Amino acid sequence: KAFVTGRFLPQTHIRFQMVPADLCSKSMYLQKDVVVAFRQMKLAAASDGITLRIISGTRNFWEQQAIWERKWKANLAQFGATAKNAREILKYSSMPSSSRHHWGTDIDINNLSPGYFATGRGLKELQWLRKNAIKFGFVEVYSPRESGRITGYEPEAWHWSYSPLSTQYLSFYKQNIAYSDFKG
């Protein structure tokens, strides 16, 4: 339970490694298998003229909490300390203990702006990922609503998950984590 809710330090976890600088934009950790698969995908993309770079990887509970609190404070003037503030944050950000980024299997690629992937280079990158990422084990988790997904976060063209591991963690999470685990 501690692992899937992000209550660990990736830098000391045996399954994790620091992501090599040529694959990412800042210092971060991911599961070793994810790094290997991403490197293979990055090389294949490069041979097709596509550049891929990880801009966000593992975020443990405390990192996710800091993101949530920063967004909460930024929204206070507009929404106050209300459920509407929380709903606004939940469009794109998970609450601590519920982020797929906790697992070291989910990555954000190239840009965090929906508009980036709508035209030009970003659109070409997205099209390449949608056609090829599955060959390397990566899936688009928060796909467009038109694809039939009606619940969850807003579409995130940048968010890709290493399915061989993440499906196992998601299954465990659904079977073993309950709201009551987070009370008091």
N, C-alpha and C positions, 0 to 999 in steps of 0.2 A: 504494500500500500504506500509506503514511504516513497518508493521509486516512482510510481505512476503519478503521484501527486507532487513530485518535484522536490521532495524534502531530502536532498542529498547534494553533495558537491561534485560536479562532473570532473573537476581537475584531480580528484582522488579516487574516482570510480574506475574499476578495472576495465570496463567495456568502452571507456571514453578515451579520446586523444585530442590534443590541440589540433585544430585544422591547419594544415600547411598554408602559409601566407599566399601562395600562388592560387589558392582556391577561394579565398575570402577577402573581405574588405576590412576586417578588424579581427582582433584576437577573440577566438571562440572555441568551444568544444563540441564534438559530435561523437556518436558511437563510431567505432572503428570501421564497421561494415558500411556505414553510410558514407564515410570519407572515401573508401575504395570505390564504391558505386558512383559517387558524384564525380570522382576523377575520371572514370571511364566515360561517363556521360559528357563531361566537359570536353574531353578529347574528341569524341564523336561530333559534338556540336561544332567545335572549332574547324573540323574538316569540312563542315558545311557552311563555314563563314559566320557562325553564331558564337557569341561570347557569353559565357555563363559565369556568374560569380555569386558566392553565398554572401548575403549581407546580414543574415541573422540565423543563429543555430539554437543550441540548447539554452534554455532559460529555466533556471530552477525556481522554486516557489518564491524565494525572496526577490529575485530579479523581476518576476512577473508581478509581484506585489508592488514593487517600485514603479513599474509601468502603469499599473492600475491607479495607484495613488497620484501619480503625476497627472494622468488624464482626469481623474476625479477633481483635483484642485483646479485644473485648467478650465473645466466646465462649470464650476460653481457659480460664476457670475451669470451664466446663461440659464442653467437648469436648477441651481440650488442643490441642497443635499436631499435629493429626491430620487425616486425610482426611475424617473425620466433620465436623470444623469447616468444612472447605471445602465439603462437600456441603450443610451447613446454610445457608451463605451463598449458595450457588448456587441455592437455592430461589427467590430473588427478585433476586439481584444478579449481574451479569456480572463476569467477571474483566476487568481492564484489557486492552485491545486487542480485546475481543470484544463490547463493548456497542453496541447499536443507537443509544444516545444519542450516540455519537461523531459520528454523521453529521449531526446537526442537523435530523433529520427526525422524530424520535420525541419525544413529549411525555408528561408525566404530568399528568393533569387532576384538579383539585379536592381529592383526598385520596389518601393512600397506604395506607389501611386497607381490607382486604377487607370488613370488617364495615360500613363506611360505605355501600357500594354494595348492601347486602342489604335495606335498608328505607328508608322515608321519602324524603326529598329525594334522597339518593344513588341509590336505586333508580330514581327518576324520571329522574335525569340519565343513568344508564346505559342505561335503556330508550330514551331519546331518542337517545343516541349510537349505539346498535346499529341503530336504525331510519334515522338520518339522516347519520351521519358519512361514509359512503361517497360521498354526494353532493358532498362537499367534498374527497374524496381520502384520507380517514383510515380506517384499518382497525384493528381490535382484534387485536393480534398474539398476546397470551397469553390467548386465550379459554378458557372453561371446558372441562375435559376431556371433558364430555359431548358437546361439539360435534364430537368425533372427533380432537382433537389429543391425542396420547398421549406426546409427548416435550417436552422443554424446561422452561422455568421454570413455576412455579406460576401459576395464573390471576392476571392483573393487570388488573382492570376499569378502572384509571386510565391504563393505558399504551396510547397510540394512535400510529400511525405514518402519516406522509404517504406513501402508497404510490407516487405517480408518481415519486418520487425514491428512496425506500428500497428498492424492488424492484431497481433498478439496482445500488445499493451491495451489497445482499445477494448478488446474482448474481456481482458482481465478487469479493466476499469469498470465496464458496464456490469460485470457480475459481482464485483467486490467493493465498490465505492458507493456510498449513499450519503445523502444530505446530512444524516445524523452523525456521520463521521466528522463533520466540520462544526458542530455546535459546541459552544462553550469549551 
